[in-house]
């Protein structure tokens, strides 16, 4: 995993938090965007949920990918992608 530039909540004992991972170029059906990648991790008992968000300036979330693990096995994954966008005049 890349260096983490920001964590929320800042309490290291927390079992969940947001991690700012940096900027990436993301291609979706709506176009190509320079986006900030932020990951959310939540651990509860033997379950781990990881959700990655890509935010583009003046657009919002352009891509979201989630994975659910239980007992070390991937149970579920999903993705939501921006498919179209209108640019106001």
C-alpha positions in Angstrom: 0.0 0.0 0.0 1.2 3.5 -0.8 2.1 6.0 1.8 -0.9 7.4 3.6 -1.1 11.2 3.6 -4.2 11.6 5.9 -6.2 9.4 8.2 -9.6 10.0 9.7 -10.4 9.3 12.5 -6.9 10.0 13.9 -7.2 7.6 16.8 -5.0 4.6 16.0 -7.2 2.2 18.0 -10.1 2.8 15.6 -11.3 -0.1 13.6 -12.4 2.1 10.7 -11.1 5.1 8.9 -10.6 7.1 5.7 -7.2 7.0 4.0 -6.1 9.6 1.4 -4.0 7.7 -1.1 -3.2 10.3 -3.7 -4.2 11.4 -7.2 -4.8 9.0 -10.1 -6.0 9.3 -13.7 -9.3 7.4 -14.0 -11.2 6.4 -17.2 -14.9 6.0 -17.0 -17.7 5.8 -19.5 -18.2 9.6 -18.9 -14.6 10.4 -19.7 -11.1 10.5 -18.2 -10.6 12.4 -14.9 -7.7 13.4 -12.7 -9.1 12.2 -9.4 -8.2 12.0 -5.7 -8.4 8.4 -4.4 -9.7 7.9 -0.9 -10.2 4.5 0.8 -12.5 3.7 3.6 -11.7 0.6 5.7 -14.0 -0.9 8.3 -13.2 -4.0 10.4 -15.7 -5.8 12.6 -14.9 -9.2 14.1 -13.8 -11.3 11.1 -15.2 -8.9 8.4 -13.4 -6.3 6.5 -15.0 -3.8 4.2 -12.8 -1.7 1.8 -14.4 1.0 -0.3 -12.4 3.1 -2.7 -13.7 6.5 -3.9 -12.3 8.6 -6.7 -13.3 12.3 -6.5 -12.7 14.7 -9.4 -12.8 18.5 -8.8 -16.0 20.1 -10.0 -17.5 16.7 -10.8 -17.7 14.6 -7.5 -17.4 10.9 -7.3 -16.5 9.4 -10.7 -15.8 5.8 -9.5 -16.5 3.8 -6.4 -15.4 0.2 -5.7 -16.2 -1.9 -2.7 -15.0 -5.3 -1.4 -16.3 -7.3 1.5 -14.1 -10.0 3.1 -15.0 -12.5 5.8 -12.5 -14.8 7.3 -9.9 -13.7 4.7 -12.2 -14.6 1.8 -13.7 -12.2 -0.7 -17.5 -12.5 -0.4 -18.7 -9.6 -2.5 -17.5 -6.8 -4.7 -19.2 -4.0 -6.5 -18.5 -0.9 -8.6 -20.4 2.3 -9.4 -19.1 4.4 -12.2 -20.1 7.7 -13.7 -21.5 7.0 -17.1 -22.6 10.4 -18.3 -22.3 14.0 -17.4 -23.6 17.4 -18.5 -21.4 20.4 -18.4 -23.4 23.6 -17.6 -22.9 26.5 -19.9 
